Structures are given as C-alpha cells and as structure tokens.
Amino acid sequence: MLHLKWNETPTQKQIKCVHTNAKKYMVEHVLTVGKTYDVKNETEEFYFVVDDTGQVGGFYKDYFEEA
C-alpha cells in the first residue's frame, strides 16, 4: 500500500494548474488555476499531487502543464 506514504515521499517535479473545467468531477474545490503543485507520483493518464486540502489526489494530466 505504497499510496499511503505518498505525502512523505520526495517531490518528483512541479506542475501548474491551467484549468478546472471538468465535465464529470468537481475539481475546482481542490485545485486552483495558476497554482503550482508538487507531483508525488505519475501514470500515463494521471498526476498524483498534493492538492489544496493537503492530501494526495489523482487528477487527469490535461488540467496541468509543466512548471
């Protein structure tokens, strides 16, 4: 259960949120446009970042750009 320790793992890189226009999910409650986030893990489709709540959450890559 590696995901339970992602808050303590080193940051892989930083990314900037470019939009929160989600069709299905309400990401505007946990992401802020223009803010830079720490990436804790990455897959082909998702970034796992420390969001505005202080927890690690998985978000589609199209919400972000490389910082």
mmJSON file of the N, C-alpha and C atoms, coordinates in Angstrom:
{"data_MODEL":{"atom_site":{
"group_PDB":["ATOM","ATOM","ATOM","ATOM","ATOM","ATOM","ATOM","ATOM","ATOM","ATOM","ATOM","ATOM","ATOM","ATOM","ATOM","ATOM","ATOM","ATOM","ATOM","ATOM","ATOM","ATOM","ATOM","ATOM","ATOM","ATOM","ATOM","ATOM","ATOM","ATOM","ATOM","ATOM","ATOM","ATOM","ATOM","ATOM","ATOM","ATOM","ATOM","ATOM","ATOM","ATOM","ATOM","ATOM","ATOM","ATOM","ATOM","ATOM","ATOM","ATOM","ATOM","ATOM","ATOM","ATOM","ATOM","ATOM","ATOM","ATOM","ATOM","ATOM","ATOM","ATOM","ATOM","ATOM","ATOM","ATOM","ATOM","ATOM","ATOM","ATOM","ATOM","ATOM","ATOM","ATOM","ATOM","ATOM","ATOM","ATOM","ATOM","ATOM","ATOM","ATOM","ATOM","ATOM","ATOM","ATOM","ATOM","ATOM","ATOM","ATOM","ATOM","ATOM","ATOM","ATOM","ATOM","ATOM","ATOM","ATOM","ATOM","ATOM","ATOM","ATOM","ATOM","ATOM","ATOM","ATOM","ATOM","ATOM","ATOM","ATOM","ATOM","ATOM","ATOM","ATOM","ATOM","ATOM","ATOM","ATOM","ATOM","ATOM","ATOM","ATOM","ATOM","ATOM","ATOM","ATOM","ATOM","ATOM","ATOM","ATOM","ATOM","ATOM","ATOM","ATOM","ATOM","ATOM","ATOM","ATOM","ATOM","ATOM","ATOM","ATOM","ATOM","ATOM","ATOM","ATOM","ATOM","ATOM","ATOM","ATOM","ATOM","ATOM","ATOM","ATOM","ATOM","ATOM","ATOM","ATOM","ATOM","ATOM","ATOM","ATOM","ATOM","ATOM","ATOM","ATOM","ATOM","ATOM","ATOM","ATOM","ATOM","ATOM","ATOM","ATOM","ATOM","ATOM","ATOM","ATOM","ATOM","ATOM","ATOM","ATOM","ATOM","ATOM","ATOM","ATOM","ATOM","ATOM","ATOM","ATOM","ATOM","ATOM","ATOM","ATOM","ATOM","ATOM","ATOM","ATOM","ATOM","ATOM","ATOM"],
"id":[1,2,3,4,5,6,7,8,9,10,11,12,13,14,15,16,17,18,19,20,21,22,23,24,25,26,27,28,29,30,31,32,33,34,35,36,37,38,39,40,41,42,43,44,45,46,47,48,49,50,51,52,53,54,55,56,57,58,59,60,61,62,63,64,65,66,67,68,69,70,71,72,73,74,75,76,77,78,79,80,81,82,83,84,85,86,87,88,89,90,91,92,93,94,95,96,97,98,99,100,101,102,103,104,105,106,107,108,109,110,111,112,113,114,115,116,117,118,119,120,121,122,123,124,125,126,127,128,129,130,131,132,133,134,135,136,137,138,139,140,141,142,143,144,145,146,147,148,149,150,151,152,153,154,155,156,157,158,159,160,161,162,163,164,165,166,167,168,169,170,171,172,173,174,175,176,177,178,179,180,181,182,183,184,185,186,187,188,189,190,191,192,193,194,195,196,197,198,199,200,201],
"type_symbol":["N","C","C","N","C","C","N","C","C","N","C","C","N","C","C","N","C","C","N","C","C","N","C","C","N","C","C","N","C","C","N","C","C","N","C","C","N","C","C","N","C","C","N","C","C","N","C","C","N","C","C","N","C","C","N","C","C","N","C","C","N","C","C","N","C","C","N","C","C","N","C","C","N","C","C","N","C","C","N","C","C","N","C","C","N","C","C","N","C","C","N","C","C","N","C","C","N","C","C","N","C","C","N","C","C","N","C","C","N","C","C","N","C","C","N","C","C","N","C","C","N","C","C","N","C","C","N","C","C","N","C","C","N","C","C","N","C","C","N","C","C","N","C","C","N","C","C","N","C","C","N","C","C","N","C","C","N","C","C","N","C","C","N","C","C","N","C","C","N","C","C","N","C","C","N","C","C","N","C","C","N","C","C","N","C","C","N","C","C","N","C","C","N","C","C","N","C","C","N","C","C"],
"label_atom_id":["N","CA","C","N","CA","C","N","CA","C","N","CA","C","N","CA","C","N","CA","C","N","CA","C","N","CA","C","N","CA","C","N","CA","C","N","CA","C","N","CA","C","N","CA","C","N","CA","C","N","CA","C","N","CA","C","N","CA","C","N","CA","C","N","CA","C","N","CA","C","N","CA","C","N","CA","C","N","CA","C","N","CA","C","N","CA","C","N","CA","C","N","CA","C","N","CA","C","N","CA","C","N","CA","C","N","CA","C","N","CA","C","N","CA","C","N","CA","C","N","CA","C","N","CA","C","N","CA","C","N","CA","C","N","CA","C","N","CA","C","N","CA","C","N","CA","C","N","CA","C","N","CA","C","N","CA","C","N","CA","C","N","CA","C","N","CA","C","N","CA","C","N","CA","C","N","CA","C","N","CA","C","N","CA","C","N","CA","C","N","CA","C","N","CA","C","N","CA","C","N","CA","C","N","CA","C","N","CA","C","N","CA","C","N","CA","C","N","CA","C","N","CA","C","N","CA","C","N","CA","C","N","CA","C"],
"label_alt_id":[null,null,null,null,null,null,null,null,null,null,null,null,null,null,null,null,null,null,null,null,null,null,null,null,null,null,null,null,null,null,null,null,null,null,null,null,null,null,null,null,null,null,null,null,null,null,null,null,null,null,null,null,null,null,null,null,null,null,null,null,null,null,null,null,null,null,null,null,null,null,null,null,null,null,null,null,null,null,null,null,null,null,null,null,null,null,null,null,null,null,null,null,null,null,null,null,null,null,null,null,null,null,null,null,null,null,null,null,null,null,null,null,null,null,null,null,null,null,null,null,null,null,null,null,null,null,null,null,null,null,null,null,null,null,null,null,null,null,null,null,null,null,null,null,null,null,null,null,null,null,null,null,null,null,null,null,null,null,null,null,null,null,null,null,null,null,null,null,null,null,null,null,null,null,null,null,null,null,null,null,null,null,null,null,null,null,null,null,null,null,null,null,null,null,null,null,null,null,null,null,null],
"label_comp_id":["MET","MET","MET","LEU","LEU","LEU","HIS","HIS","HIS","LEU","LEU","LEU","LYS","LYS","LYS","TRP","TRP","TRP","ASN","ASN","ASN","GLU","GLU","GLU","THR","THR","THR","PRO","PRO","PRO","THR","THR","THR","GLN","GLN","GLN","LYS","LYS","LYS","GLN","GLN","GLN","ILE","ILE","ILE","LYS","LYS","LYS","CYS","CYS","CYS","VAL","VAL","VAL","HIS","HIS","HIS","THR","THR","THR","ASN","ASN","ASN","ALA","ALA","ALA","LYS","LYS","LYS","LYS","LYS","LYS","TYR","TYR","TYR","MET","MET","MET","VAL","VAL","VAL","GLU","GLU","GLU","HIS","HIS","HIS","VAL","VAL","VAL","LEU","LEU","LEU","THR","THR","THR","VAL","VAL","VAL","GLY","GLY","GLY","LYS","LYS","LYS","THR","THR","THR","TYR","TYR","TYR","ASP","ASP","ASP","VAL","VAL","VAL","LYS","LYS","LYS","ASN","ASN","ASN","GLU","GLU","GLU","THR","THR","THR","GLU","GLU","GLU","GLU","GLU","GLU","PHE","PHE","PHE","TYR","TYR","TYR","PHE","PHE","PHE","VAL","VAL","VAL","VAL","VAL","VAL","ASP","ASP","ASP","ASP","ASP","ASP","THR","THR","THR","GLY","GLY","GLY","GLN","GLN","GLN","VAL","VAL","VAL","GLY","GLY","GLY","GLY","GLY","GLY","PHE","PHE","PHE","TYR","TYR","TYR","LYS","LYS","LYS","ASP","ASP","ASP","TYR","TYR","TYR","PHE","PHE","PHE","GLU","GLU","GLU","GLU","GLU","GLU","ALA","ALA","ALA"],
"label_asym_id":["A","A","A","A","A","A","A","A","A","A","A","A","A","A","A","A","A","A","A","A","A","A","A","A","A","A","A","A","A","A","A","A","A","A","A","A","A","A","A","A","A","A","A","A","A","A","A","A","A","A","A","A","A","A","A","A","A","A","A","A","A","A","A","A","A","A","A","A","A","A","A","A","A","A","A","A","A","A","A","A","A","A","A","A","A","A","A","A","A","A","A","A","A","A","A","A","A","A","A","A","A","A","A","A","A","A","A","A","A","A","A","A","A","A","A","A","A","A","A","A","A","A","A","A","A","A","A","A","A","A","A","A","A","A","A","A","A","A","A","A","A","A","A","A","A","A","A","A","A","A","A","A","A","A","A","A","A","A","A","A","A","A","A","A","A","A","A","A","A","A","A","A","A","A","A","A","A","A","A","A","A","A","A","A","A","A","A","A","A","A","A","A","A","A","A","A","A","A","A","A","A"],
"label_entity_id":["1","1","1","1","1","1","1","1","1","1","1","1","1","1","1","1","1","1","1","1","1","1","1","1","1","1","1","1","1","1","1","1","1","1","1","1","1","1","1","1","1","1","1","1","1","1","1","1","1","1","1","1","1","1","1","1","1","1","1","1","1","1","1","1","1","1","1","1","1","1","1","1","1","1","1","1","1","1","1","1","1","1","1","1","1","1","1","1","1","1","1","1","1","1","1","1","1","1","1","1","1","1","1","1","1","1","1","1","1","1","1","1","1","1","1","1","1","1","1","1","1","1","1","1","1","1","1","1","1","1","1","1","1","1","1","1","1","1","1","1","1","1","1","1","1","1","1","1","1","1","1","1","1","1","1","1","1","1","1","1","1","1","1","1","1","1","1","1","1","1","1","1","1","1","1","1","1","1","1","1","1","1","1","1","1","1","1","1","1","1","1","1","1","1","1","1","1","1","1","1","1"],
"label_seq_id":[1,1,1,2,2,2,3,3,3,4,4,4,5,5,5,6,6,6,7,7,7,8,8,8,9,9,9,10,10,10,11,11,11,12,12,12,13,13,13,14,14,14,15,15,15,16,16,16,17,17,17,18,18,18,19,19,19,20,20,20,21,21,21,22,22,22,23,23,23,24,24,24,25,25,25,26,26,26,27,27,27,28,28,28,29,29,29,30,30,30,31,31,31,32,32,32,33,33,33,34,34,34,35,35,35,36,36,36,37,37,37,38,38,38,39,39,39,40,40,40,41,41,41,42,42,42,43,43,43,44,44,44,45,45,45,46,46,46,47,47,47,48,48,48,49,49,49,50,50,50,51,51,51,52,52,52,53,53,53,54,54,54,55,55,55,56,56,56,57,57,57,58,58,58,59,59,59,60,60,60,61,61,61,62,62,62,63,63,63,64,64,64,65,65,65,66,66,66,67,67,67],
"pdbx_PDB_ins_code":[null,null,null,null,null,null,null,null,null,null,null,null,null,null,null,null,null,null,null,null,null,null,null,null,null,null,null,null,null,null,null,null,null,null,null,null,null,null,null,null,null,null,null,null,null,null,null,null,null,null,null,null,null,null,null,null,null,null,null,null,null,null,null,null,null,null,null,null,null,null,null,null,null,null,null,null,null,null,null,null,null,null,null,null,null,null,null,null,null,null,null,null,null,null,null,null,null,null,null,null,null,null,null,null,null,null,null,null,null,null,null,null,null,null,null,null,null,null,null,null,null,null,null,null,null,null,null,null,null,null,null,null,null,null,null,null,null,null,null,null,null,null,null,null,null,null,null,null,null,null,null,null,null,null,null,null,null,null,null,null,null,null,null,null,null,null,null,null,null,null,null,null,null,null,null,null,null,null,null,null,null,null,null,null,null,null,null,null,null,null,null,null,null,null,null,null,null,null,null,null,null],
"Cartn_x":[0.829,0.0,0.879,1.588,2.541,1.87,0.631,-0.052,-0.276,-0.212,-0.412,0.777,1.924,3.126,3.488,2.63,2.954,3.155,2.5,2.697,4.134,4.788,6.143,7.22,6.847,7.842,8.355,9.553,10.083,9.267,9.23,8.515,9.282,8.572,9.216,9.436,8.43,8.512,7.354,7.308,6.21,5.468,4.144,3.3,2.346,1.863,0.973,-0.419,-1.429,-2.818,-3.235,-3.752,-4.132,-5.644,-6.423,-7.883,-8.511,-9.755,-10.515,-11.864,-11.915,-13.149,-13.363,-13.856,-14.08,-15.521,-15.709,-17.054,-17.774,-17.034,-17.656,-17.401,-16.253,-15.862,-15.778,-15.837,-15.775,-14.371,-13.439,-12.053,-11.783,-12.695,-12.454,-12.447,-12.911,-12.887,-11.518,-10.69,-9.397,-8.205,-8.444,-7.37,-7.636,-6.574,-6.676,-5.913,-6.573,-5.939,-4.775,-3.628,-2.436,-1.523,-1.975,-1.166,-0.266,0.914,1.874,1.715,1.709,1.513,2.699,2.964,4.028,3.506,4.212,3.834,4.508,3.693,4.213,4.33,3.475,3.535,2.872,3.163,2.646,2.39,1.276,0.998,0.816,0.435,0.224,-0.92,-1.922,-3.123,-3.284,-2.649,-2.879,-1.595,-1.737,-0.741,-1.341,-0.53,-0.946,-0.228,-0.994,-0.43,-0.998,-0.278,-0.793,-1.712,-3.021,-3.998,-4.211,-5.212,-5.46,-5.923,-6.374,-6.782,-5.6,-4.416,-3.242,-3.091,-4.015,-3.973,-3.497,-3.036,-2.634,-3.867,-4.086,-5.215,-4.742,-5.466,-5.14,-6.002,-5.377,-6.075,-5.577,-6.467,-6.079,-4.968,-4.08,-2.944,-3.358,-4.544,-4.92,-5.267,-5.341,-5.542,-4.249,-3.111,-1.81,-0.895,0.136,1.259,2.54,3.629,4.919,5.305,5.776,6.164,7.612],
"Cartn_y":[-1.175,0.0,1.245,1.372,2.459,3.829,3.923,5.212,5.852,5.09,5.645,6.5,6.347,7.094,8.185,8.481,9.468,10.866,11.229,12.553,12.74,11.66,11.751,11.551,11.106,10.854,12.162,12.146,13.366,13.754,15.035,15.547,15.207,14.65,14.303,15.526,16.394,17.64,18.527,19.722,20.635,20.939,21.056,21.354,22.47,23.187,24.328,23.975,24.285,24.04,25.105,24.681,25.623,25.788,24.816,24.962,23.941,24.19,23.254,22.966,23.037,22.8,21.304,20.646,19.208,18.937,17.945,17.578,16.735,15.905,14.924,15.171,15.714,15.849,17.318,17.586,18.957,19.23,19.468,19.679,21.104,22.039,23.426,23.576,22.571,22.616,22.25,21.574,21.12,21.593,22.22,22.781,24.253,25.044,26.466,26.758,27.418,27.762,28.715,28.421,29.247,28.814,27.933,27.478,26.321,26.241,25.182,24.081,22.833,21.682,20.729,20.021,19.026,17.678,17.068,15.757,14.688,13.798,12.706,11.405,11.231,10.051,10.402,9.608,9.904,8.598,8.546,7.431,8.009,7.182,7.675,8.679,8.52,9.342,10.35,10.095,10.899,11.439,12.604,13.097,12.914,12.504,12.428,13.558,14.571,15.8,16.066,16.89,17.378,18.548,18.354,19.366,20.397,21.262,22.352,21.869,20.625,20.077,19.532,19.43,18.888,17.39,16.772,15.338,15.079,13.871,13.491,13.02,13.61,13.239,13.011,12.17,11.879,12.698,13.358,14.231,13.967,14.122,13.962,14.95,14.552,15.395,16.639,16.643,17.804,19.034,18.92,20.087,20.855,20.3,20.838,21.057,21.855,21.995,21.975,21.633,21.583,22.973,23.077,24.379,24.675],
"Cartn_z":[0.0,0.0,0.0,-1.096,-1.278,-1.241,-1.71,-1.785,-0.424,0.655,1.992,2.439,1.788,2.165,1.167,0.189,-0.828,-0.255,0.833,1.428,1.897,2.327,2.846,1.776,0.573,-0.466,-1.061,-1.601,-2.227,-3.46,-3.736,-4.895,-6.164,-7.17,-8.439,-9.308,-9.371,-10.142,-9.73,-10.293,-10.019,-11.313,-11.196,-12.341,-11.976,-12.985,-12.786,-13.306,-12.519,-12.921,-13.932,-15.1,-16.145,-16.273,-15.781,-15.783,-14.846,-14.462,-13.639,-14.286,-15.609,-16.354,-16.554,-15.544,-15.61,-16.012,-16.873,-17.305,-16.269,-15.558,-14.688,-13.194,-12.847,-11.449,-11.047,-9.748,-9.238,-8.702,-9.605,-9.192,-8.73,-8.995,-8.577,-7.059,-6.325,-4.862,-4.288,-5.085,-4.573,-5.395,-6.55,-7.367,-7.622,-7.744,-8.026,-9.312,-10.241,-11.514,-11.246,-11.847,-11.687,-10.559,-9.703,-8.577,-9.009,-8.408,-8.685,-7.634,-8.099,-7.222,-7.309,-6.201,-6.126,-6.601,-7.546,-8.064,-7.209,-6.645,-5.819,-6.605,-7.617,-8.469,-9.795,-10.824,-12.155,-12.895,-13.645,-14.54,-15.936,-16.891,-18.249,-18.323,-17.477,-17.563,-16.428,-15.287,-14.094,-13.484,-12.805,-11.863,-10.478,-9.525,-8.14,-7.418,-7.014,-6.464,-5.077,-4.312,-3.037,-3.372,-3.21,-3.606,-2.504,-2.669,-1.722,-0.351,-0.244,1.051,1.838,1.193,1.855,1.676,0.968,0.713,-0.715,-0.97,-2.322,-3.073,-4.236,-5.078,-6.5,-7.228,-8.611,-9.552,-10.52,-11.46,-12.871,-13.852,-15.246,-15.583,-16.475,-16.85,-17.619,-18.22,-19.022,-18.192,-16.872,-16.013,-15.757,-16.158,-15.768,-16.971,-16.715,-17.636,-16.808,-17.443,-16.739,-16.264,-15.046,-14.483,-14.764],
"occupancy":[1.0,1.0,1.0,1.0,1.0,1.0,1.0,1.0,1.0,1.0,1.0,1.0,1.0,1.0,1.0,1.0,1.0,1.0,1.0,1.0,1.0,1.0,1.0,1.0,1.0,1.0,1.0,1.0,1.0,1.0,1.0,1.0,1.0,1.0,1.0,1.0,1.0,1.0,1.0,1.0,1.0,1.0,1.0,1.0,1.0,1.0,1.0,1.0,1.0,1.0,1.0,1.0,1.0,1.0,1.0,1.0,1.0,1.0,1.0,1.0,1.0,1.0,1.0,1.0,1.0,1.0,1.0,1.0,1.0,1.0,1.0,1.0,1.0,1.0,1.0,1.0,1.0,1.0,1.0,1.0,1.0,1.0,1.0,1.0,1.0,1.0,1.0,1.0,1.0,1.0,1.0,1.0,1.0,1.0,1.0,1.0,1.0,1.0,1.0,1.0,1.0,1.0,1.0,1.0,1.0,1.0,1.0,1.0,1.0,1.0,1.0,1.0,1.0,1.0,1.0,1.0,1.0,1.0,1.0,1.0,1.0,1.0,1.0,1.0,1.0,1.0,1.0,1.0,1.0,1.0,1.0,1.0,1.0,1.0,1.0,1.0,1.0,1.0,1.0,1.0,1.0,1.0,1.0,1.0,1.0,1.0,1.0,1.0,1.0,1.0,1.0,1.0,1.0,1.0,1.0,1.0,1.0,1.0,1.0,1.0,1.0,1.0,1.0,1.0,1.0,1.0,1.0,1.0,1.0,1.0,1.0,1.0,1.0,1.0,1.0,1.0,1.0,1.0,1.0,1.0,1.0,1.0,1.0,1.0,1.0,1.0,1.0,1.0,1.0,1.0,1.0,1.0,1.0,1.0,1.0,1.0,1.0,1.0,1.0,1.0,1.0],
"B_iso_or_equiv":[0.0,0.0,0.0,0.0,0.0,0.0,0.0,0.0,0.0,0.0,0.0,0.0,0.0,0.0,0.0,0.0,0.0,0.0,0.0,0.0,0.0,0.0,0.0,0.0,0.0,0.0,0.0,0.0,0.0,0.0,0.0,0.0,0.0,0.0,0.0,0.0,0.0,0.0,0.0,0.0,0.0,0.0,0.0,0.0,0.0,0.0,0.0,0.0,0.0,0.0,0.0,0.0,0.0,0.0,0.0,0.0,0.0,0.0,0.0,0.0,0.0,0.0,0.0,0.0,0.0,0.0,0.0,0.0,0.0,0.0,0.0,0.0,0.0,0.0,0.0,0.0,0.0,0.0,0.0,0.0,0.0,0.0,0.0,0.0,0.0,0.0,0.0,0.0,0.0,0.0,0.0,0.0,0.0,0.0,0.0,0.0,0.0,0.0,0.0,0.0,0.0,0.0,0.0,0.0,0.0,0.0,0.0,0.0,0.0,0.0,0.0,0.0,0.0,0.0,0.0,0.0,0.0,0.0,0.0,0.0,0.0,0.0,0.0,0.0,0.0,0.0,0.0,0.0,0.0,0.0,0.0,0.0,0.0,0.0,0.0,0.0,0.0,0.0,0.0,0.0,0.0,0.0,0.0,0.0,0.0,0.0,0.0,0.0,0.0,0.0,0.0,0.0,0.0,0.0,0.0,0.0,0.0,0.0,0.0,0.0,0.0,0.0,0.0,0.0,0.0,0.0,0.0,0.0,0.0,0.0,0.0,0.0,0.0,0.0,0.0,0.0,0.0,0.0,0.0,0.0,0.0,0.0,0.0,0.0,0.0,0.0,0.0,0.0,0.0,0.0,0.0,0.0,0.0,0.0,0.0,0.0,0.0,0.0,0.0,0.0,0.0],
"pdbx_formal_charge":[null,null,null,null,null,null,null,null,null,null,null,null,null,null,null,null,null,null,null,null,null,null,null,null,null,null,null,null,null,null,null,null,null,null,null,null,null,null,null,null,null,null,null,null,null,null,null,null,null,null,null,null,null,null,null,null,null,null,null,null,null,null,null,null,null,null,null,null,null,null,null,null,null,null,null,null,null,null,null,null,null,null,null,null,null,null,null,null,null,null,null,null,null,null,null,null,null,null,null,null,null,null,null,null,null,null,null,null,null,null,null,null,null,null,null,null,null,null,null,null,null,null,null,null,null,null,null,null,null,null,null,null,null,null,null,null,null,null,null,null,null,null,null,null,null,null,null,null,null,null,null,null,null,null,null,null,null,null,null,null,null,null,null,null,null,null,null,null,null,null,null,null,null,null,null,null,null,null,null,null,null,null,null,null,null,null,null,null,null,null,null,null,null,null,null,null,null,null,null,null,null],
"auth_seq_id":[1,1,1,2,2,2,3,3,3,4,4,4,5,5,5,6,6,6,7,7,7,8,8,8,9,9,9,10,10,10,11,11,11,12,12,12,13,13,13,14,14,14,15,15,15,16,16,16,17,17,17,18,18,18,19,19,19,20,20,20,21,21,21,22,22,22,23,23,23,24,24,24,25,25,25,26,26,26,27,27,27,28,28,28,29,29,29,30,30,30,31,31,31,32,32,32,33,33,33,34,34,34,35,35,35,36,36,36,37,37,37,38,38,38,39,39,39,40,40,40,41,41,41,42,42,42,43,43,43,44,44,44,45,45,45,46,46,46,47,47,47,48,48,48,49,49,49,50,50,50,51,51,51,52,52,52,53,53,53,54,54,54,55,55,55,56,56,56,57,57,57,58,58,58,59,59,59,60,60,60,61,61,61,62,62,62,63,63,63,64,64,64,65,65,65,66,66,66,67,67,67],
"auth_comp_id":["MET","MET","MET","LEU","LEU","LEU","HIS","HIS","HIS","LEU","LEU","LEU","LYS","LYS","LYS","TRP","TRP","TRP","ASN","ASN","ASN","GLU","GLU","GLU","THR","THR","THR","PRO","PRO","PRO","THR","THR","THR","GLN","GLN","GLN","LYS","LYS","LYS","GLN","GLN","GLN","ILE","ILE","ILE","LYS","LYS","LYS","CYS","CYS","CYS","VAL","VAL","VAL","HIS","HIS","HIS","THR","THR","THR","ASN","ASN","ASN","ALA","ALA","ALA","LYS","LYS","LYS","LYS","LYS","LYS","TYR","TYR","TYR","MET","MET","MET","VAL","VAL","VAL","GLU","GLU","GLU","HIS","HIS","HIS","VAL","VAL","VAL","LEU","LEU","LEU","THR","THR","THR","VAL","VAL","VAL","GLY","GLY","GLY","LYS","LYS","LYS","THR","THR","THR","TYR","TYR","TYR","ASP","ASP","ASP","VAL","VAL","VAL","LYS","LYS","LYS","ASN","ASN","ASN","GLU","GLU","GLU","THR","THR","THR","GLU","GLU","GLU","GLU","GLU","GLU","PHE","PHE","PHE","TYR","TYR","TYR","PHE","PHE","PHE","VAL","VAL","VAL","VAL","VAL","VAL","ASP","ASP","ASP","ASP","ASP","ASP","THR","THR","THR","GLY","GLY","GLY","GLN","GLN","GLN","VAL","VAL","VAL","GLY","GLY","GLY","GLY","GLY","GLY","PHE","PHE","PHE","TYR","TYR","TYR","LYS","LYS","LYS","ASP","ASP","ASP","TYR","TYR","TYR","PHE","PHE","PHE","GLU","GLU","GLU","GLU","GLU","GLU","ALA","ALA","ALA"],
"auth_asym_id":["A","A","A","A","A","A","A","A","A","A","A","A","A","A","A","A","A","A","A","A","A","A","A","A","A","A","A","A","A","A","A","A","A","A","A","A","A","A","A","A","A","A","A","A","A","A","A","A","A","A","A","A","A","A","A","A","A","A","A","A","A","A","A","A","A","A","A","A","A","A","A","A","A","A","A","A","A","A","A","A","A","A","A","A","A","A","A","A","A","A","A","A","A","A","A","A","A","A","A","A","A","A","A","A","A","A","A","A","A","A","A","A","A","A","A","A","A","A","A","A","A","A","A","A","A","A","A","A","A","A","A","A","A","A","A","A","A","A","A","A","A","A","A","A","A","A","A","A","A","A","A","A","A","A","A","A","A","A","A","A","A","A","A","A","A","A","A","A","A","A","A","A","A","A","A","A","A","A","A","A","A","A","A","A","A","A","A","A","A","A","A","A","A","A","A","A","A","A","A","A","A"],
"auth_atom_id":["N","CA","C","N","CA","C","N","CA","C","N","CA","C","N","CA","C","N","CA","C","N","CA","C","N","CA","C","N","CA","C","N","CA","C","N","CA","C","N","CA","C","N","CA","C","N","CA","C","N","CA","C","N","CA","C","N","CA","C","N","CA","C","N","CA","C","N","CA","C","N","CA","C","N","CA","C","N","CA","C","N","CA","C","N","CA","C","N","CA","C","N","CA","C","N","CA","C","N","CA","C","N","CA","C","N","CA","C","N","CA","C","N","CA","C","N","CA","C","N","CA","C","N","CA","C","N","CA","C","N","CA","C","N","CA","C","N","CA","C","N","CA","C","N","CA","C","N","CA","C","N","CA","C","N","CA","C","N","CA","C","N","CA","C","N","CA","C","N","CA","C","N","CA","C","N","CA","C","N","CA","C","N","CA","C","N","CA","C","N","CA","C","N","CA","C","N","CA","C","N","CA","C","N","CA","C","N","CA","C","N","CA","C","N","CA","C","N","CA","C","N","CA","C","N","CA","C","N","CA","C","N","CA","C"],
"pdbx_PDB_model_num":[1,1,1,1,1,1,1,1,1,1,1,1,1,1,1,1,1,1,1,1,1,1,1,1,1,1,1,1,1,1,1,1,1,1,1,1,1,1,1,1,1,1,1,1,1,1,1,1,1,1,1,1,1,1,1,1,1,1,1,1,1,1,1,1,1,1,1,1,1,1,1,1,1,1,1,1,1,1,1,1,1,1,1,1,1,1,1,1,1,1,1,1,1,1,1,1,1,1,1,1,1,1,1,1,1,1,1,1,1,1,1,1,1,1,1,1,1,1,1,1,1,1,1,1,1,1,1,1,1,1,1,1,1,1,1,1,1,1,1,1,1,1,1,1,1,1,1,1,1,1,1,1,1,1,1,1,1,1,1,1,1,1,1,1,1,1,1,1,1,1,1,1,1,1,1,1,1,1,1,1,1,1,1,1,1,1,1,1,1,1,1,1,1,1,1,1,1,1,1,1,1]
}}}
